[in-house]
């Protein structure tokens, strides 16, 4: 949400806008502040509530709809950096889950892919529905992750390869949050090399 809010404000400040344009942007900013409130509440819940209590609130959700909304938000953010954000496939997929947590998972992974990708590269988003599981992938052509760093990448506050990351803002919490969310949903996450450049994040969540 903060990425979208700052992006909207940045666009508004570049030049004078019509009242209608200001209104449209303010509506978007308001919606994202509501999303941010939800995420903060969920993060507080994750740190103060046990897993069983969180899972009691799980509902059947169409996660393909959640992913499409996140994709639409980040399509233009990627475009501003001359990065192509593509969809390989999005199957209709339902899971018993928490909508805000799943949205946060999608958001963190796509946001990370954009942050660590260079201009004129491509990011692919893929969601497949199998008989017993849902498989989600984010495939980028970014700086990649060394093998020795992969075992630490989900640790809180860990940031791989600081020499590349000095200009990239972040606190090393995104992937830790993703891992926590996936564990809550009885899933697993794996990282593969996308040769010659980049990474593949693959999430499998059992139905």
Buried (B, 14 or more C-beta within 10 A) or exposed (E): BEBBBEBBEEBBEEEEBEEEEEEEBEEBBEEBEEBBEBBEEBBEBBEEEEEEEBBEEBEEBEBBBBBBEBBEBBBEBBEEBEBBBEEEEBEEBBBEBBBBBBBBBBBBBBBBBBBBBBEEBBBBBBBBBEEEBBBBBBBBBBBBBEEEBBEEBBEEEBBBEEEEBEEEEBEBBBBBBBBBBBEBBBBEBEBBBBEEBBBBBBBBBEE
